[in-house]
Amino acid sequence: MELFTPGFGLVFWMFVSFAVLFLILWKYAWPVILKTVDDRAELIDKGVEYAQNAKESLDNAQQQADRIIADARIKEGDILRDAETLKTQIVEQAREEARKEGQKELDAAKLAIQQARKDARQSIRDEVSEFAIKIAEKVLRGEMSDQKAQAKLVNNLLDEIENQN
């Protein structure tokens, strides 16, 4: 039973060696261990703080991305409305220009028709006057063969000229 009940000297020397070891550890090892534990706790706190900041930044970035997407959708709608308005304006402008061009062509055709009518009337007048002159020439030649008839015609023409002036 001696193994289970140690002697007083053994217990004394065990206590002295434990006290010396405790004092050495308390003086040199314990501050290093506590400093290491405090540094590790500070590092963990900084990591947690960094993770929280990163999460907040991510949340802010997500909200900002959502706002940008919403703004982009609004701008897209505005651009599409502007494009539709511009398309309508261009179509209306093209229609107006086509109508004006058609009106110009119609007016030009009317002028061409009027000019053709004038030319035809003038041509008919010229031909009629030419026929009248030929007829008058033939009639005058027949009447001018006589000397008295010629003198009478000349006198009548001179009288008409004097009456007009």
Secondary structure as UniProt FT lines:
FT   TURN            2..4
FT   HELIX           8..24
FT   HELIX           25..29
FT   HELIX           30..143
FT   TURN            144..145
FT   HELIX           147..164
//
